[in-house]
Amino acid sequence: MARLTSAELATLAAPETDSVTTNTRLRNAGVTAHAIASRCRAGGPWRRVLPGVIQLGDEKLSRRQQLRAAMFYGGAGSIVTGVDALRAQGIRVPPPRHVHTLVPIHRRVHSQDFVRLERTSRLPDPFWDEGIAFAPPARATIDIARRETAPERLRRLLGLPIYYGLCTSDDLRAELDAGNQRGTASVRDMLRSLSRFTGETYLQGLARGLLESVPLPPPVWNVTICDALGRPIGVVDAWWDEVALGWQLGVDAWGRSGPKMNHLALTAADVILVRTTPDQLRAEGGSVARQLASAFAHAAKRRRPRVRALGSVPAAV
């Protein structure tokens, strides 16, 4: 077995590689071709996981290592898209079998093992996470949707980034229009059926994300509030039943909330109500979080009014 030089040891210790690198990088770092070949032999401490890509270890690759390997294999300008890009944005879905990777259209590389490469002339502006480039949510979603044939899975897929507040159906439609139109009819039809729920779902996705940083118990969602006689008096997006605190989303700058019932009836029944405009939710998250925490503390100090909620939906995803 070839003995490691100090340069080799430094390469091994580099945290930004996730213990995955390339033959070229090792050579540039001073590791000899003989040393690389010796350590990648059967039973050696390293292994080749893709052409030109080497794992500085012999254990099973983690998903993070697979992403790193896919980036190295795709070369400069490659971008991870699809499910892995949505996972990087915080959407809780299991990893797929392949790492879907976009590469420049002139790149002459082919899919290998766990990497599915797609050449494109429309490389998006990526967001970066610890040195790995990911496609933005709308592009990542449409890249998956073009290959999805099951209607229920397609509906859930298209709804996920909207639900999490990462994009709107308009963003998805614009991305769909910008790309190749072959095989997009089912995606377009599904987006059309989802469009009437987009505004509410998008705002609730932002709201759910915001609540992750607020020290409050989880609310229930989309409920109708009734008075002591069981008569409906208002609708709230989020509801903390233990203290009778409601949160209405989507009200405009003048406090109007469209189809939601009159907020005055809710406040008259002693419901503590927080009302948030879309602009506030998008740009003033910290202020909204403090307002919710203050409202909850205030609601907890008073006698709970005799109101009840109907049609509640658990907050869990």
N, C-alpha and C positions, 0 to 999 in steps of 0.2 A: 504494500500500500504506500502510495506517495506521501511524503511528509508535507504538512501544511506550512506555508510561509506566513509571516506576519500579515502580508497583504491578504492572503486567503482568510486568515482568522478575522480580519477587519470586515471582509465581505460577509462572512457568516454572521457577524454581530449586527449588521445593518438592520434596524427595526423596520424601515420603510419597505422592505422587500417581502415581509411575511414569510421569510425563508424560501422564497421563490425568486429566481433570477434567470438570466439568459447566458448562453455560452459566450456571447460577445462581451457582456458586462464582466464576466469572470476573467476573460482574457485581458480586457482593458484594465482590470484591477491587478493584473500581474500573475494570475493563476495560469499555469502552463497547460497546454492541451493534454499532455501526458497525465498531469494530476487530475484534470477533469475526467478523462477517460477512465482512469484507475478507480476513482471514487464512484463512478456511475456503473461499474460492472455489477453483475449479479451478486448480491450479498454485500455490496458496498454501502457506505453511509448516505450517498446521494442517489437520485434517480432522475431520468429524463421523463417528463410528464407530457410534453408536446415537442414537436420539432424545434430545436433550438432553445427550449425552455427546461430549466433544471430546478428540481426541488432539493434544497439543502437539508435533506432528511429522507427518511424512508417510510414515515407513517402515512396513514390515509390522509389525502388532502382535505382540509377544511373548506367550507364554502368560500371563505375569504381568500384562501390560497388559490382556489379555482378561478375566482374573479381576477386575481393578480396575474395568474398564468394566462388567462384569456387576453388580458391587456397586452402582455408581453408578446404573445403569439400574433395578435392582430397588428401590432406595430404602432408607430407614431400616428396619432389622430384617431385611434380606435376608441369606441365608446360602448359601454355596456348598456343595453336597453332591456325592454321586457320586464318580466317579473322581478328580476334582481334590482332594476332601477326603482321600481315601486317599493320594494323592501327597504332600499336605502333611504327612502323618504318617510319611512315609519309605518307603511301599510303591513299589517300582520298577515302574511300569506306564506305558505310553504315554498321553498325554493324549487324551481323546475329541474328537470333532468339536465338540460343544456344551459350554458351561459350564452345568451343571445347577444352577439357583439356586432356593432356596425363598424365597417372599415371604409376608407376612401375607395371610390369606384375603380381607380386604377390599380389598386393593390392586388397582387397575384398570389393570394393565399386561399386555402380551402378549409372547410369545416373538418375538425378532427376530434375524435373522442367526445369529450364533454363540452366542446366549444362549437356553437353554430354561428358561422360568419355570414354576414349579409353585406354585400357591396352596395353603396348608395352614393348618389351625387348630392344628397341633401343631409349632410351631417349636421345635427343640431348643435346649438351652444350647450355644452354639458355643464352639470354641476359636479364638483369634485368632493370626494370623501376619502381622506387619507391617501391621496395619490391615485385614486381610481376615478375615471370619468364616467358619469352616468347620464343617460338621456333624461330630459325633463319629463314630468308626469304625462302630459298629453301625448308626446311622441312615444314614450314607453308603452302606454296603454294601447294606442292604435297599432303599434308593431305587433302586439300580442293578438289584438282583435282580428287582424287580417287573417290569422291562421286558425281562429277558433270557429268550429262548426256547430257546436252544441248551443242552442238558443239560451238555455238557462245559465250556462257558464258565461256566455257572452254578455248577458244582461248583468250578471253580478260583476264581471270584470269592468264593464263600462261605468258601473255605479260606484266602484271602489274609490277612485281618485276624487270623484265628486263628493262622496260621503265624507272623506277625510279632509275636504277643503283644499285639495291640491290644484284643482282646475275645475272648469265648468263644462257643460255639454257643448257650449259654443267653442271653447278651446279645442275640444275633441273633434268637433265638426270641422273647424278650420284646419287642423292637422290632417284630417282625412282628406279634405279637398286639395291639400297641397301635394299629396303624394300620388302614386300610381293608383288609378281608379279600378284596376282589375280586381274582382272579387270583393268589392266593398259594399255591394247592395244590401247584404244582411246587416252589416255594421251600421249603415246609414238608416235603415228601417228601425233598428233598435234604438239608435240615438234619438230618432223622431219620437218614439214612444216614451223615452225617458225625459224629454225636454220639458214637459209640464211640471216635473218634480225638481228640476235642476236648482232653481233659486233657493227653495227651502232646504234641500238636501245639502247644497254647497255651504250655506250659512251654518247649518247644524254641524257639518264637518269641521268648520273653523271653530265653532263653539266647543265641540268635544275636545279638540286639540288644546284650546285655551284652558279648559277645566283641568287638564292633566297637571297644570302648574299651580292650581288654586287649592288650598287646604280645606276642601269641602267634601262631604260625602257625595257619592254619585247620585244624580237626579234620575227621574224617569222622564220620558220624552213624549211630546205630542199628546197632551191631555186636555180634556174639557173639564173645567172647574164648575161645580154645582154648589148652590147655596144650601142652607139647612133644610129646605123643603125639597131638595133634589132638582131644582130648576137650573139649567145651564146659564151661567153668567159670563163666561169668557173662556178663551183658549190660550194656552201657553205652550211654548216650545220645550221648556225644561221646568221641572217641578220638584221642589224639595218638600215632600208631604209632612215631614215631622215638624216643620216650622211654618208651613203654608207660605213658602216663598216661590214666586213664579218668575220666569225669564222669557220675555218676548223678543224675538229676533226679526229683523227686516223692517222695523218701523222707519219711516222717512224722517227727514230733518225737522218736520213739524209734528212728529209724534203719531202720525197716522199709520195704522197697521193693516191696511187693506182688508182682507176677508176675516181677520181675527175680530172677535166680538169686542164690544166697547170695554176698554180698560178701566173706565170710570166705575163700572159695575163691580169689577174685581177689587179695586181699592176701597169702594164703599163697603164691601164685605170684609174689610180689614186684611185682605191679601197684600203682602209686601211684594211689589212688582218692580222688576228691573227691565227697562226697555232699551234695546240697543239697535242702532242703525247699522247697515252693512259697512259703511265707511268707518264707524267706530270699531267694529269687530275686526276689520282688516288692519287698521292703522293705529289703534289705540288699545291694544290688547292689555297692556299693563294697567291702564286706567280702568278698563272694564273689569279686570280681575279684582282690583281693589274694591270696586263698587259692589261686586257680588259678595265678597267676603264681609264687607261692612253691612250689607243688607241682611245676610244670613245671621250675623251677630245680633243685629237689631230685632230680626224676626224671632230669634230664640229667646229674647228677654220678655216678650209680651205673651199674654194668654193666647193660645192658638185659637183662631176663629173656627166656627162650625161650618167648614166647607169640606168638600171631598172631590177627588179626581176620578174621572172616568176615562177609559181607553188608554191607560198608561202603557208605555213601551219601555222595557228595561234599557239602561244606558249601555250595557255591554255590547261590544261589536260581535 
